[in-house]
Amino acid sequence: MQLSSLPDNLEEVIDVVSDWAVKTVQEIVKALAPDGRPFMMEFPTIEKEIEDYLQLKAGGKEAYKLSLREMEEMIATKLQESAVSPDMILAVHPYDIAVSIHIDRSARLETEMAKRAFDE
């Protein structure tokens, strides 16, 4: 009989938590975007996205804070409306999701604007 070591135990715990996190995220994505787009939302044109992004940038730090809070509330509300349990909502950290969305959007739009400036 071989005794398991602390690293072995930690690896097992990490595997269990990782599996749970993946399943949780998959359930949330399925609840929020059943057909690949956010529920009740249309994709804006790239021009509209850039326009909105530039307005947000012009508003400075306070505009970003407000936008993050609004997105956090929207995410939590959509999850509640999609019958995701309150415990699961807390576990996935809607604020962190909002920050990630803002970062991804910012990087994508900055790249697009740089490309357009280069092409002109």
Rosetta blueprint (number, residue, H / E / L):
1 M L
2 Q L
3 L L
4 S L
5 S L
6 L H
7 P H
8 D H
9 N H
10 L H
11 E H
12 E H
13 V H
14 I H
15 D H
16 V H
17 V H
18 S H
19 D H
20 W H
21 A H
22 V H
23 K H
24 T H
25 V H
26 Q H
27 E H
28 I H
29 V H
30 K H
31 A H
32 L H
33 A L
34 P L
35 D L
36 G L
37 R L
38 P L
39 F L
40 M L
41 M L
42 E L
43 F L
44 P L
45 T L
46 I H
47 E H
48 K H
49 E H
50 I H
51 E H
52 D H
53 Y H
54 L H
55 Q H
56 L H
57 K H
58 A H
59 G L
60 G H
61 K H
62 E H
63 A H
64 Y H
65 K H
66 L H
67 S H
68 L H
69 R H
70 E H
71 M H
72 E H
73 E H
74 M H
75 I H
76 A H
77 T H
78 K H
79 L H
80 Q H
81 E H
82 S L
83 A L
84 V L
85 S L
86 P H
87 D H
88 M H
89 I H
90 L H
91 A H
92 V H
93 H L
94 P H
95 Y H
96 D H
97 I H
98 A H
99 V H
100 S H
101 I H
102 H H
103 I H
104 D H
105 R H
106 S H
107 A H
108 R H
109 L H
110 E H
111 T H
112 E H
113 M H
114 A H
115 K H
116 R H
117 A H
118 F H
119 D H
120 E L
